[in-house]
Amino acid sequence: MKLESYGRFDRQAIEALYTHTFSNSEGQSEGARIGALVHEILERVPSESLLGFVATEHEEILGCILFTRLSFDSPANAFMLSPVAVSPDYQGTGVGQELINQGIRHLEELGVELVLTYGDPNYYSKVGFQQISQQVVRAPFELSHPEGWLAQPLNGGRLDLPLGNVRCVEPFNDARYW
């Protein structure tokens, strides 16, 4: 398996991966919604606020992760990991964890202090994420599953200092994703 930046890959192939993956696990409408979100992220988020990594084998895309910049009331260098997609044929093989670990190593090299995500605590705890209090980082919208608000400090970053309200890139400014 090869891990590399998403940049050289066809955006439509990446969007198709997300649409297929989420349609398979959560239904056609959710797949279409996440595919549209990924389209908006790839089209509208400036390159300095977007990092992405793709796992391939024989030029076939097995998985993809995207990180987008976050900003706070107080200074912090932070990104959000979301969304993550691994082809249904490769789920459970470690592709997602490898992508996440590669992405986090890259963020550390860039001096990022904090990575947040909103997802399954059982899955993300395997790669170092832990639940975070809304008193430390208030999500941009009310969370339908507050236990899924997760963070991982990097480069000496801390989770005990209140950072206040978080602001995400424009495609995530929609309560449906929270």
KEMIMI-948476 format. One record per residue (C-alpha): residue number from 1; residue in three letters; chain; z, y, x. Coordinates in Angstrom, 1 decimal. Layout:
REM residues N
[atom NUM, 'ALA', 'A', [Z, Y, X]]
...
***
This chain:
REM residues 178
[atom 1, 'MET', 'A', [0.0, 0.0, 0.0]]
[atom 2, 'LYS', 'A', [-0.9, 3.5, 1.2]]
[atom 3, 'LEU', 'A', [1.0, 6.6, 0.3]]
[atom 4, 'GLU', 'A', [-0.6, 10.0, 0.6]]
[atom 5, 'SER', 'A', [-0.8, 13.5, -0.9]]
[atom 6, 'TYR', 'A', [-2.4, 13.6, -4.3]]
[atom 7, 'GLY', 'A', [-4.9, 16.3, -3.2]]
[atom 8, 'ARG', 'A', [-7.9, 14.2, -2.3]]
[atom 9, 'PHE', 'A', [-7.8, 12.3, -5.5]]
[atom 10, 'ASP', 'A', [-9.8, 13.0, -8.6]]
[atom 11, 'ARG', 'A', [-7.5, 14.8, -11.1]]
[atom 12, 'GLN', 'A', [-9.0, 13.0, -14.0]]
[atom 13, 'ALA', 'A', [-8.1, 9.6, -12.4]]
[atom 14, 'ILE', 'A', [-4.5, 10.8, -12.0]]
[atom 15, 'GLU', 'A', [-4.3, 12.1, -15.6]]
[atom 16, 'ALA', 'A', [-5.7, 8.7, -16.8]]
[atom 17, 'LEU', 'A', [-3.0, 6.9, -14.9]]
[atom 18, 'TYR', 'A', [-0.3, 8.9, -16.6]]
[atom 19, 'THR', 'A', [-2.0, 8.5, -20.0]]
[atom 20, 'HIS', 'A', [-2.4, 4.8, -19.6]]
[atom 21, 'THR', 'A', [1.1, 4.2, -18.2]]
[atom 22, 'PHE', 'A', [2.9, 6.2, -20.9]]
[atom 23, 'SER', 'A', [0.7, 4.8, -23.7]]
[atom 24, 'ASN', 'A', [1.5, 1.3, -22.6]]
[atom 25, 'SER', 'A', [5.3, 1.9, -22.5]]
[atom 26, 'GLU', 'A', [5.9, 4.5, -25.2]]
[atom 27, 'GLY', 'A', [2.8, 4.6, -27.5]]
[atom 28, 'GLN', 'A', [-0.6, 6.3, -27.7]]
[atom 29, 'SER', 'A', [0.8, 9.7, -28.8]]
[atom 30, 'GLU', 'A', [3.3, 9.9, -25.9]]
[atom 31, 'GLY', 'A', [0.6, 8.8, -23.5]]
[atom 32, 'ALA', 'A', [-1.7, 11.6, -24.7]]
[atom 33, 'ARG', 'A', [1.2, 14.1, -24.5]]
[atom 34, 'ILE', 'A', [2.1, 13.2, -20.9]]
[atom 35, 'GLY', 'A', [-1.5, 13.1, -19.9]]
[atom 36, 'ALA', 'A', [-2.0, 16.6, -21.2]]
[atom 37, 'LEU', 'A', [1.2, 17.7, -19.4]]
[atom 38, 'VAL', 'A', [-0.1, 16.4, -16.1]]
[atom 39, 'HIS', 'A', [-3.4, 18.1, -16.8]]
[atom 40, 'GLU', 'A', [-1.6, 21.4, -17.2]]
[atom 41, 'ILE', 'A', [0.5, 20.9, -14.1]]
[atom 42, 'LEU', 'A', [-2.5, 20.1, -11.9]]
[atom 43, 'GLU', 'A', [-4.5, 23.0, -13.3]]
[atom 44, 'ARG', 'A', [-2.0, 25.7, -13.7]]
[atom 45, 'VAL', 'A', [0.8, 25.3, -11.1]]
[atom 46, 'PRO', 'A', [0.1, 27.1, -7.9]]
[atom 47, 'SER', 'A', [-0.1, 24.9, -4.8]]
[atom 48, 'GLU', 'A', [3.0, 26.4, -3.2]]
[atom 49, 'SER', 'A', [5.0, 25.2, -6.3]]
[atom 50, 'LEU', 'A', [3.5, 21.7, -6.6]]
[atom 51, 'LEU', 'A', [3.7, 18.6, -4.4]]
[atom 52, 'GLY', 'A', [2.4, 15.2, -5.4]]
[atom 53, 'PHE', 'A', [2.0, 11.8, -3.9]]
[atom 54, 'VAL', 'A', [-0.2, 8.8, -4.8]]
[atom 55, 'ALA', 'A', [0.2, 5.1, -3.9]]
[atom 56, 'THR', 'A', [-3.1, 3.3, -3.5]]
[atom 57, 'GLU', 'A', [-4.3, -0.1, -2.6]]
[atom 58, 'HIS', 'A', [-8.1, -0.7, -1.9]]
[atom 59, 'GLU', 'A', [-8.7, 2.9, -3.2]]
[atom 60, 'GLU', 'A', [-7.1, 2.0, -6.6]]
[atom 61, 'ILE', 'A', [-4.3, 4.4, -7.7]]
[atom 62, 'LEU', 'A', [-1.2, 2.3, -8.3]]
[atom 63, 'GLY', 'A', [1.2, 5.2, -9.0]]
[atom 64, 'CYS', 'A', [1.7, 8.9, -8.7]]
[atom 65, 'ILE', 'A', [4.7, 11.4, -8.6]]
[atom 66, 'LEU', 'A', [4.7, 15.1, -9.0]]
[atom 67, 'PHE', 'A', [7.3, 17.6, -7.8]]
[atom 68, 'THR', 'A', [7.4, 21.2, -9.1]]
[atom 69, 'ARG', 'A', [9.4, 24.2, -7.9]]
[atom 70, 'LEU', 'A', [12.5, 25.3, -9.7]]
[atom 71, 'SER', 'A', [14.3, 28.6, -9.6]]
[atom 72, 'PHE', 'A', [17.8, 29.6, -10.4]]
[atom 73, 'ASP', 'A', [20.1, 32.6, -11.1]]
[atom 74, 'SER', 'A', [21.4, 32.1, -7.5]]
[atom 75, 'PRO', 'A', [19.3, 31.3, -4.4]]
[atom 76, 'ALA', 'A', [18.4, 27.7, -4.0]]
[atom 77, 'ASN', 'A', [15.4, 25.9, -2.6]]
[atom 78, 'ALA', 'A', [14.8, 23.2, -5.3]]
[atom 79, 'PHE', 'A', [12.1, 21.0, -6.9]]
[atom 80, 'MET', 'A', [12.0, 18.8, -10.0]]
[atom 81, 'LEU', 'A', [10.6, 15.3, -9.8]]
[atom 82, 'SER', 'A', [8.6, 14.8, -13.0]]
[atom 83, 'PRO', 'A', [6.6, 13.0, -14.1]]
[atom 84, 'VAL', 'A', [6.4, 9.6, -12.4]]
[atom 85, 'ALA', 'A', [3.8, 7.0, -13.4]]
[atom 86, 'VAL', 'A', [3.2, 3.5, -12.0]]
[atom 87, 'SER', 'A', [0.4, 1.4, -13.4]]
[atom 88, 'PRO', 'A', [1.8, -1.3, -15.7]]
[atom 89, 'ASP', 'A', [0.3, -4.0, -13.5]]
[atom 90, 'TYR', 'A', [2.5, -2.7, -10.5]]
[atom 91, 'GLN', 'A', [5.8, -1.8, -12.3]]
[atom 92, 'GLY', 'A', [8.8, -3.6, -10.8]]
[atom 93, 'THR', 'A', [7.1, -4.0, -7.4]]
[atom 94, 'GLY', 'A', [8.8, -1.0, -5.7]]
[atom 95, 'VAL', 'A', [5.8, 1.3, -5.9]]
[atom 96, 'GLY', 'A', [7.8, 4.0, -7.8]]
[atom 97, 'GLN', 'A', [10.7, 3.9, -5.4]]
[atom 98, 'GLU', 'A', [8.5, 4.1, -2.4]]
[atom 99, 'LEU', 'A', [6.7, 7.1, -3.8]]
[atom 100, 'ILE', 'A', [10.0, 8.8, -4.6]]
[atom 101, 'ASN', 'A', [11.4, 8.1, -1.2]]
[atom 102, 'GLN', 'A', [8.3, 9.4, 0.5]]
[atom 103, 'GLY', 'A', [8.4, 12.6, -1.6]]
[atom 104, 'ILE', 'A', [12.0, 13.2, -0.9]]
[atom 105, 'ARG', 'A', [11.5, 12.7, 2.9]]
[atom 106, 'HIS', 'A', [8.7, 15.3, 2.7]]
[atom 107, 'LEU', 'A', [10.9, 17.7, 0.7]]
[atom 108, 'GLU', 'A', [13.6, 17.4, 3.3]]
[atom 109, 'GLU', 'A', [11.1, 18.2, 6.0]]
[atom 110, 'LEU', 'A', [10.3, 21.4, 4.1]]
[atom 111, 'GLY', 'A', [13.9, 22.4, 3.9]]
[atom 112, 'VAL', 'A', [14.4, 21.8, 0.2]]
[atom 113, 'GLU', 'A', [18.1, 21.6, -0.7]]
[atom 114, 'LEU', 'A', [18.1, 20.0, -4.2]]
[atom 115, 'VAL', 'A', [15.8, 17.7, -6.3]]
[atom 116, 'LEU', 'A', [16.4, 17.4, -10.0]]
[atom 117, 'THR', 'A', [14.9, 15.0, -12.5]]
[atom 118, 'TYR', 'A', [15.4, 14.1, -16.2]]
[atom 119, 'GLY', 'A', [15.1, 10.4, -16.8]]
[atom 120, 'ASP', 'A', [16.7, 7.0, -16.7]]
[atom 121, 'PRO', 'A', [20.0, 7.2, -14.7]]
[atom 122, 'ASN', 'A', [19.8, 3.4, -14.0]]
[atom 123, 'TYR', 'A', [16.4, 3.8, -12.4]]
[atom 124, 'TYR', 'A', [16.9, 7.0, -10.5]]
[atom 125, 'SER', 'A', [20.3, 6.1, -9.1]]
[atom 126, 'LYS', 'A', [18.5, 3.5, -7.0]]
[atom 127, 'VAL', 'A', [16.9, 6.3, -5.0]]
[atom 128, 'GLY', 'A', [20.0, 8.5, -4.7]]
[atom 129, 'PHE', 'A', [20.1, 10.6, -7.9]]
[atom 130, 'GLN', 'A', [23.3, 11.2, -9.7]]
[atom 131, 'GLN', 'A', [24.3, 12.8, -13.0]]
[atom 132, 'ILE', 'A', [24.8, 16.6, -12.7]]
[atom 133, 'SER', 'A', [26.9, 18.7, -15.0]]
[atom 134, 'GLN', 'A', [25.4, 21.4, -17.1]]
[atom 135, 'GLN', 'A', [28.1, 23.7, -15.7]]
[atom 136, 'VAL', 'A', [26.4, 23.3, -12.2]]
[atom 137, 'VAL', 'A', [22.8, 23.4, -13.4]]
[atom 138, 'ARG', 'A', [22.0, 24.3, -17.0]]
[atom 139, 'ALA', 'A', [18.7, 22.6, -18.1]]
[atom 140, 'PRO', 'A', [16.0, 24.9, -19.4]]
[atom 141, 'PHE', 'A', [16.3, 23.5, -22.9]]
[atom 142, 'GLU', 'A', [18.9, 21.4, -24.8]]
[atom 143, 'LEU', 'A', [18.7, 17.9, -23.5]]
[atom 144, 'SER', 'A', [18.1, 15.0, -26.0]]
[atom 145, 'HIS', 'A', [19.7, 12.7, -23.4]]
[atom 146, 'PRO', 'A', [22.2, 14.7, -21.3]]
[atom 147, 'GLU', 'A', [23.1, 11.6, -19.3]]
[atom 148, 'GLY', 'A', [19.5, 11.8, -17.9]]
[atom 149, 'TRP', 'A', [20.0, 15.1, -16.1]]
[atom 150, 'LEU', 'A', [20.1, 14.0, -12.5]]
[atom 151, 'ALA', 'A', [20.2, 15.6, -9.1]]
[atom 152, 'GLN', 'A', [20.0, 14.7, -5.4]]
[atom 153, 'PRO', 'A', [21.2, 17.1, -2.7]]
[atom 154, 'LEU', 'A', [19.1, 17.3, 0.4]]
[atom 155, 'ASN', 'A', [19.7, 19.0, 3.8]]
[atom 156, 'GLY', 'A', [23.3, 19.7, 3.2]]
[atom 157, 'GLY', 'A', [22.7, 21.0, -0.4]]
[atom 158, 'ARG', 'A', [25.7, 20.8, -2.7]]
[atom 159, 'LEU', 'A', [26.2, 19.8, -6.3]]
[atom 160, 'ASP', 'A', [29.6, 21.5, -6.8]]
[atom 161, 'LEU', 'A', [28.4, 25.1, -6.7]]
[atom 162, 'PRO', 'A', [27.3, 26.6, -10.0]]
[atom 163, 'LEU', 'A', [23.6, 27.5, -9.8]]
[atom 164, 'GLY', 'A', [23.3, 28.8, -13.3]]
[atom 165, 'ASN', 'A', [20.2, 28.5, -15.5]]
[atom 166, 'VAL', 'A', [17.2, 26.7, -14.1]]
[atom 167, 'ARG', 'A', [13.6, 28.0, -14.6]]
[atom 168, 'CYS', 'A', [10.8, 25.6, -14.3]]
[atom 169, 'VAL', 'A', [7.0, 26.0, -13.9]]
[atom 170, 'GLU', 'A', [5.2, 27.0, -17.1]]
[atom 171, 'PRO', 'A', [4.0, 23.6, -18.3]]
[atom 172, 'PHE', 'A', [7.6, 22.4, -18.6]]
[atom 173, 'ASN', 'A', [8.6, 25.5, -20.7]]
[atom 174, 'ASP', 'A', [8.4, 23.4, -23.9]]
[atom 175, 'ALA', 'A', [11.4, 21.8, -25.6]]
[atom 176, 'ARG', 'A', [9.4, 18.6, -26.4]]
[atom 177, 'TYR', 'A', [9.8, 17.5, -22.8]]
[atom 178, 'TRP', 'A', [13.6, 17.9, -22.8]]
***
